[in-house]
Amino acid sequence: MTSLERPQVRPPAAWSFPDPVDTTLRNGIPLSVFHRPGQHVASVQVVIRLPATLEPADREGLATIVSRTMDEGTRSHTADEFAGLLDGSGIALAASQTLLGLTVQLEVATGALRPALELALECLSEPAFPEEEVSRHVAQRLSDIERELADPGSRAALEWIDAYYDPTARASRPVAGRTATVRAIDAAACRDFHAAHVTADGARVLVAGDLDAAEVHAAVDATLGTWSTTGTGSAGSGVLDLPRAGGDRVVFVHRPGSVQTQVQLGWGGPSRRVDGGWAPYPVLAYLVGGSPGARIDRVLREDKGYTYGFGAGFRPRGASGTFVAGGSVRGDVTAPAVELLWEVLDGVADGFTQEELRSGVDYVGMTAPGRYATADAVADEAAALALDGLDTGFVTDYLRDLRGLTADDLAQAWARWGRQPRTLVLVGDAEAHADAVRALGRSDVTVV
């Protein structure tokens, strides 16, 4: 019998984000095409740098309503006709607004790219904003607000941004608006805002799929390349994101009889342009709260059984960012769970072992090819970076830097961001548990 030598397992080769073919349309819009062999459903993203500070203060959420109603009828087609054209060609079209800008997304078979682009141009350049459709979406958003206030996780997130950010900052309020501001939105306001701000100025088009770059350029140039670059203009007001001054703060949202308490604890974090590079932060997030074996879950879930699971991570946003940890715990252990969470996060300053470093680096680096295996994942990442003023070389660079990370690098990155003033929001039975949280001595407790 012949014995075979056992093969040696070697580390995988370095992986890079797919390189785009970059060109410029006739109207000046940059176009990036990512060739993804075998991906016969193309993903198209039209990204417009449109910060939420451009909205009128008394109509916050206007950009969100505009994004949701641009395809609800145009000057050329009624809402039903437009929907029929999308369905007839198997085109999925959606649009959304974030704090930084507006994105129109298309998913379509590669063979139907041209008609999809024609419909995208139609909703971008000539939306009709019918009164009945705008009113319907306003009513739907008002219903969403009620649901968000009723859901503990959503309520904790809303209270957290209100408590963390300065009241003058747009980030302190929901991007999609509050009840009073959404109720003030009508079709005329949508038309005016669209005419002023939804133009090719500051736009970028990203296409991923099994497509020839030259053919894509021709199709996009013949459609979105004819889109006007001129708006009527209007200046925004206010600041995008600015933390409140002061120290730690705790807010307890009272829900009588609640058997669980939703917890959200966070503080300021880095932007993607942080000195020293972005590479340490995905690894830190994974080790602290990004996996079932992370430090928070090892204590609160596995050791104590207080929770089904917590999540934590860094959230870069333009010029700044945050670190947030969140999850729900049994109501009867609200105070000890908060104390343990605080202690776990304090303990991160003690550093990481080589085993932790290797597991975090391997997870972030080796799962990247899988995370970006599909055309839509590639286009989504490219769009998120474009809104932040970056290209996809950012991903390649930080994945390369991962390989050289040391435990000291992680410790230094955490030391820079890990002990800023903390904002803690709890949603649960304040009458039953607020005094115990107050007794921890972390901060005064404000009951909402």
C-alpha distance (Angstrom), angle and dihedral (degrees) to the residues before:
residue distance angle dihedral
M1 . . .
T2 3.80 . .
S3 3.78 116.2 .
L4 3.78 119.2 -146.4
E5 3.75 122.3 -140.2
R6 3.78 112.0 -114.3
P7 3.82 109.8 -110.3
Q8 3.77 117.6 -113.3
V9 3.79 116.3 -119.1
R10 3.76 110.5 -135.0
P11 3.80 129.2 -169.0
P12 3.81 112.6 -93.5
A13 3.77 119.7 -102.7
A14 3.79 118.8 -96.8
W15 3.80 112.3 -81.1
S16 3.79 124.8 -142.8
F17 3.78 129.9 -161.2
P18 3.83 109.5 -105.5
D19 3.79 112.0 -84.5
P20 3.81 114.3 -123.0
V21 3.76 129.4 -140.3
D22 3.80 103.3 -122.8
T23 3.80 123.6 -154.2
T24 3.80 137.0 151.2
L25 3.80 127.2 -118.3
R26 3.80 122.6 -130.8
N27 3.81 90.8 -98.8
G28 3.79 93.0 51.9
I29 3.82 99.2 -100.1
P30 3.83 112.3 143.9
L31 3.82 113.5 -124.3
S32 3.81 123.8 -159.8
V33 3.81 120.0 -170.7
F34 3.81 119.7 -165.7
H35 3.80 112.2 -162.5
R36 3.80 108.5 -143.6
P37 3.82 110.4 179.7
G38 3.78 113.9 -138.7
Q39 3.82 93.9 15.0
H40 3.79 100.2 119.1
V41 3.79 94.4 170.6
A42 3.78 105.9 76.0
S43 3.77 122.8 -147.3
V44 3.81 118.2 -148.4
Q45 3.79 124.1 -171.8
V46 3.79 123.7 -172.8
V47 3.79 106.9 -165.6
I48 3.81 122.9 -165.5
R49 3.80 120.9 -172.0
L50 3.80 98.2 -131.4
P51 3.82 113.6 148.2
A52 3.78 116.8 -153.4
T53 3.81 89.7 -120.8
L54 3.82 86.7 79.1
E55 3.80 90.4 72.2
P56 3.82 119.0 97.0
A57 3.81 108.5 -99.7
D58 3.80 92.0 -123.5
R59 3.83 92.9 50.1
E60 3.80 103.9 45.5
G61 3.78 108.7 163.7
L62 3.80 91.2 43.0
A63 3.81 93.4 118.4
T64 3.80 89.4 52.4
I65 3.81 92.2 52.4
V66 3.81 89.5 46.6
S67 3.80 90.4 52.3
R68 3.80 91.5 49.8
T69 3.80 96.2 47.8
M70 3.82 103.6 40.3
D71 3.81 89.2 94.4
E72 3.81 95.0 42.7
G73 3.79 93.7 95.8
T74 3.79 133.0 -35.7
R75 3.80 135.9 -154.9
S76 3.83 87.3 -90.0
H77 3.81 101.8 41.1
T78 3.78 138.9 26.2
A79 3.79 119.1 -122.2
D80 3.81 91.3 -98.2
E81 3.79 92.9 47.1
F82 3.80 92.0 49.0
A83 3.81 91.4 49.0
G84 3.80 89.3 49.8
L85 3.80 91.4 53.1
L86 3.79 90.5 51.8
D87 3.79 93.3 47.7
G88 3.79 93.2 44.1
S89 3.80 92.0 59.0
G90 3.79 96.9 36.4
I91 3.80 92.5 -113.8
A92 3.80 122.2 157.9
L93 3.80 110.7 -157.6
A94 3.79 126.5 179.7
A95 3.78 138.0 156.2
S96 3.78 133.5 -159.6
Q97 3.79 140.5 179.6
T98 3.79 126.0 -138.1
L99 3.77 130.9 179.7
L100 3.82 89.0 -88.7
G101 3.77 104.2 40.0
L102 3.79 155.0 -43.9
T103 3.80 125.7 -74.8
V104 3.80 129.9 -167.7
Q105 3.81 113.0 -159.8
L106 3.79 128.3 -161.2
E107 3.80 128.3 -172.6
V108 3.80 113.1 -172.2
A109 3.77 142.0 147.5
T110 3.80 108.3 -92.3
G111 3.80 91.2 -117.6
A112 3.82 91.3 60.5
L113 3.79 97.4 47.9
R114 3.81 96.2 115.3
P115 3.84 97.2 55.0
A116 3.81 89.2 44.6
L117 3.80 90.7 54.5
E118 3.80 90.7 48.0
L119 3.80 90.7 55.1
A120 3.80 91.5 45.4
L121 3.80 89.4 53.6
E122 3.79 90.2 48.8
C123 3.80 94.6 54.7
L124 3.81 91.7 43.1
S125 3.79 97.7 47.1
E126 3.81 107.0 29.7
P127 3.81 113.4 23.2
A128 3.80 112.8 159.2
F129 3.83 98.8 -155.4
P130 3.82 95.0 -150.5
E131 3.80 112.5 -149.2
E132 3.79 93.7 -123.5
E133 3.82 93.6 50.7
V134 3.79 94.1 47.0
S135 3.81 90.3 47.7
R136 3.80 90.1 50.5
H137 3.79 92.7 52.5
V138 3.79 92.1 45.0
A139 3.81 88.8 53.2
Q140 3.80 90.2 47.9
R141 3.81 91.4 50.7
L142 3.82 90.4 49.9
S143 3.79 88.2 52.6
D144 3.82 89.6 48.7
I145 3.80 89.5 54.1
E146 3.80 91.0 55.2
R147 3.80 90.2 49.8
E148 3.83 92.0 48.2
L149 3.78 90.8 52.2
A150 3.80 90.6 48.5
D151 3.82 95.4 48.4
P152 3.83 111.9 81.4
G153 3.80 94.9 -145.2
S154 3.80 94.5 48.8
R155 3.80 91.8 43.2
A156 3.80 91.2 51.8
A157 3.82 90.6 51.1
L158 3.82 91.7 49.5
E159 3.79 93.5 47.8
W160 3.80 90.7 45.7
I161 3.81 95.5 57.1
D162 3.80 89.0 45.2
A163 3.80 91.5 51.9
Y164 3.82 97.5 40.1
Y165 3.81 102.8 43.4
D166 3.78 126.8 63.1
P167 3.84 110.8 -103.1
T168 3.83 89.5 -117.3
A169 3.82 91.1 60.5
R170 3.80 118.4 94.3
A171 3.82 88.6 -142.6
S172 3.81 89.3 67.6
R173 3.80 89.8 72.4
P174 3.81 131.1 54.1
V175 3.80 114.2 -85.9
A176 3.80 90.6 -133.0
G177 3.81 92.3 54.4
R178 3.79 138.7 -114.3
T179 3.79 129.8 -88.8
A180 3.81 97.4 -91.4
T181 3.81 95.2 45.8
V182 3.80 96.1 42.9
R183 3.82 92.2 50.4
A184 3.81 88.5 58.6
I185 3.82 93.2 58.3
D186 3.81 118.0 104.4
A187 3.78 137.4 163.5
A188 3.81 93.6 -90.4
A189 3.80 91.0 55.6
C190 3.82 89.8 50.4
R191 3.80 92.2 51.1
D192 3.80 92.7 48.4
F193 3.80 94.1 47.3
H194 3.78 92.7 46.6
A195 3.80 92.5 49.4
A196 3.78 91.2 49.9
H197 3.78 101.6 44.1
V198 3.81 116.4 10.6
T199 3.79 98.7 84.0
A200 3.78 137.7 117.4
D201 3.80 90.3 -93.8
G202 3.79 106.9 111.0
A203 3.82 92.2 4.3
R204 3.80 127.0 135.1
V205 3.82 130.1 -170.2
L206 3.81 121.7 -146.0
V207 3.80 123.2 -173.5
A208 3.82 126.9 -176.5
G209 3.79 127.6 -179.3
D210 3.79 145.2 82.4
L211 3.80 92.6 -50.6
D212 3.78 139.4 129.4
A213 3.80 109.7 -111.5
A214 3.80 94.5 -139.8
E215 3.81 92.3 50.9
V216 3.79 90.8 47.7
H217 3.79 91.3 50.9
A218 3.81 90.8 51.9
A219 3.80 92.6 50.1
V220 3.80 95.0 44.8
D221 3.80 93.2 43.8
A222 3.81 91.3 52.2
T223 3.82 90.9 52.6
L224 3.79 117.7 21.2
G225 3.80 89.2 23.9
T226 3.81 88.2 71.7
W227 3.82 93.1 54.0
S228 3.80 113.4 120.1
T229 3.81 118.8 -106.4
T230 3.80 94.3 -159.6
G231 3.79 125.6 92.2
T232 3.77 130.9 176.4
G233 3.79 89.3 -112.3
S234 3.79 132.5 -141.5
A235 3.77 129.7 -178.4
G236 3.78 124.0 -118.0
S237 3.77 125.9 -136.3
G238 3.76 137.3 -146.3
V239 3.78 132.3 32.2
L240 3.76 126.1 -69.2
D241 3.81 102.3 -137.0
L242 3.79 129.9 -3.0
P243 3.83 124.2 155.4
R244 3.79 120.4 -129.3
A245 3.76 116.1 -102.6
G246 3.78 118.7 -114.6
G247 3.78 139.3 54.1
D248 3.79 136.8 -65.5
R249 3.80 117.4 -28.5
V250 3.79 133.9 -170.3
V251 3.82 125.4 -159.5
F252 3.82 121.3 -171.7
V253 3.82 115.9 -163.8
H254 3.80 106.7 -153.9
R255 3.81 117.9 -128.9
P256 3.80 108.9 170.1
G257 3.79 113.7 -133.0
S258 3.79 96.1 5.0
V259 3.81 110.7 158.7
Q260 3.82 92.4 -159.3
T261 3.77 133.8 45.7
Q262 3.79 121.4 -143.5
V263 3.81 111.5 -142.1
Q264 3.80 128.1 -160.7
L265 3.80 119.6 173.7
G266 3.77 124.7 173.3
W267 3.78 151.3 135.0
G268 3.79 142.1 -170.5
G269 3.79 119.6 -46.4
P270 3.80 141.6 179.9
S271 3.75 130.8 -74.7
R272 3.80 120.2 -128.8
R273 3.81 87.2 -98.0
V274 3.80 93.9 60.5
D275 3.80 116.9 148.9
G276 3.78 110.3 -98.3
G277 3.80 93.4 29.7
W278 3.78 136.1 -86.3
A279 3.83 97.8 -90.4
P280 3.86 98.8 97.3
Y281 3.79 95.4 54.0
P282 3.83 102.4 65.4
V283 3.81 87.3 47.5
L284 3.81 92.1 49.6
A285 3.80 90.6 48.6
Y286 3.81 91.3 51.4
L287 3.80 93.7 48.6
V288 3.80 96.8 43.6
G289 3.78 102.1 40.5
G290 3.79 113.0 -22.8
S291 3.79 101.9 97.3
P292 3.83 140.7 34.2
G293 3.80 88.0 -102.7
A294 3.79 95.4 49.1
R295 3.79 120.8 122.3
I296 3.80 97.0 -100.5
D297 3.80 95.0 50.9
R298 3.81 93.1 42.5
V299 3.80 88.3 62.9
L300 3.80 106.5 29.0
R301 3.80 98.7 36.1
E302 3.81 110.2 22.1
D303 3.80 99.8 32.8
K304 3.81 103.0 30.8
G305 3.80 104.8 20.3
Y306 3.80 91.3 -138.0
T307 3.82 96.7 133.8
Y308 3.78 145.3 20.9
G309 3.78 88.3 -128.4
F310 3.79 146.6 -44.1
G311 3.77 130.8 -138.2
A312 3.79 128.6 -154.3
G313 3.78 137.5 174.5
F314 3.76 150.3 136.9
R315 3.80 117.1 -86.5
P316 3.81 112.9 -160.3
R317 3.79 114.9 -159.3
G318 3.78 120.8 177.4
A319 3.79 110.8 -66.7
S320 3.81 95.2 -1.4
G321 3.79 142.4 17.8
T322 3.78 145.9 -166.2
F323 3.79 141.5 -126.5
V324 3.81 113.4 -136.5
A325 3.80 133.0 179.5
G326 3.79 120.1 -171.2
G327 3.77 146.5 165.8
S328 3.79 142.9 118.4
V329 3.80 129.1 -87.0
R330 3.79 135.6 -172.0
G331 3.77 109.2 -79.3
D332 3.80 94.2 -127.2
V333 3.82 91.5 60.1
T334 3.80 97.5 44.4
A335 3.81 96.4 120.9
P336 3.84 98.2 42.1
A337 3.82 90.1 45.1
V338 3.80 91.2 52.5
E339 3.80 90.8 48.0
L340 3.80 92.3 49.5
L341 3.80 92.6 46.7
W342 3.79 90.0 51.4
E343 3.82 91.0 48.0
V344 3.81 93.5 48.5
L345 3.79 90.5 53.0
D346 3.80 91.1 45.8
G347 3.80 88.8 50.9
V348 3.80 93.0 57.9
A349 3.81 86.4 77.7
D350 3.83 87.8 69.9
G351 3.80 88.7 72.5
F352 3.79 139.2 -123.2
T353 3.77 135.2 -76.1
Q354 3.78 123.1 -120.2
E355 3.80 88.6 -109.4
E356 3.80 91.2 55.8
L357 3.78 91.4 46.9
R358 3.80 92.3 51.2
S359 3.82 94.2 46.6
G360 3.81 92.0 50.1
V361 3.79 95.3 45.4
D362 3.80 91.9 46.1
Y363 3.79 93.1 49.0
V364 3.80 96.3 48.5
G365 3.79 94.8 40.3
M366 3.79 102.7 37.9
T367 3.80 96.5 44.6
A368 3.82 93.0 52.2
P369 3.84 94.5 89.8
G370 3.80 89.1 53.9
R371 3.81 94.4 45.0
Y372 3.80 90.4 54.2
A373 3.81 98.6 36.4
T374 3.81 96.3 112.8
A375 3.78 132.1 63.0
D376 3.79 92.9 -120.8
A377 3.82 92.4 52.8
V378 3.80 90.6 51.3
A379 3.80 92.9 47.9
D380 3.83 92.8 44.3
E381 3.80 92.1 53.4
A382 3.80 92.0 45.4
A383 3.82 90.1 50.7
A384 3.82 94.0 49.2
L385 3.79 90.4 50.6
A386 3.81 92.5 45.6
L387 3.81 90.3 56.1
D388 3.80 86.3 54.1
G389 3.80 91.5 50.2
L390 3.82 93.9 -108.6
D391 3.79 135.8 115.9
T392 3.80 128.4 -135.9
G393 3.79 92.3 -94.7
F394 3.81 82.6 84.3
V395 3.82 89.7 73.3
T396 3.79 94.1 47.8
D397 3.80 91.0 48.5
Y398 3.79 97.4 51.3
L399 3.82 92.6 43.1
R400 3.80 87.8 53.6
D401 3.79 90.9 48.6
L402 3.82 90.6 51.7
R403 3.78 90.6 72.8
G404 3.77 92.5 62.4
L405 3.80 98.0 45.4
T406 3.78 119.0 125.9
A407 3.79 131.6 -164.6
D408 3.80 87.0 -107.3
D409 3.80 90.1 57.1
L410 3.80 89.9 56.0
A411 3.78 92.2 46.8
Q412 3.80 92.3 50.0
A413 3.81 92.5 47.7
W414 3.81 91.4 50.5
A415 3.80 91.9 45.2
R416 3.79 89.0 56.0
W417 3.80 95.7 52.1
G418 3.80 107.7 11.9
R419 3.78 102.9 84.5
Q420 3.75 109.1 42.4
P421 3.82 121.6 128.0
R422 3.79 106.4 -60.5
T423 3.77 128.7 -136.3
L424 3.80 116.3 -154.2
V425 3.81 124.3 -171.9
L426 3.80 123.2 -172.8
V427 3.81 125.3 -172.0
G428 3.79 112.1 -164.8
D429 3.79 144.3 76.0
A430 3.80 102.4 -25.4
E431 3.81 93.8 179.6
A432 3.79 89.5 59.5
H433 3.81 100.4 39.3
A434 3.82 113.5 16.5
D435 3.81 93.7 88.0
A436 3.81 91.4 53.2
V437 3.81 90.4 49.8
R438 3.79 89.9 47.3
A439 3.80 89.7 52.0
L440 3.80 90.0 60.6
G441 3.79 86.4 75.3
R442 3.78 95.2 -139.2
S443 3.79 94.8 125.6
D444 3.77 143.7 -38.6
V445 3.80 110.6 -68.8
T446 3.79 119.5 -129.9
V447 3.83 112.7 -159.1
V448 3.80 116.1 -149.8
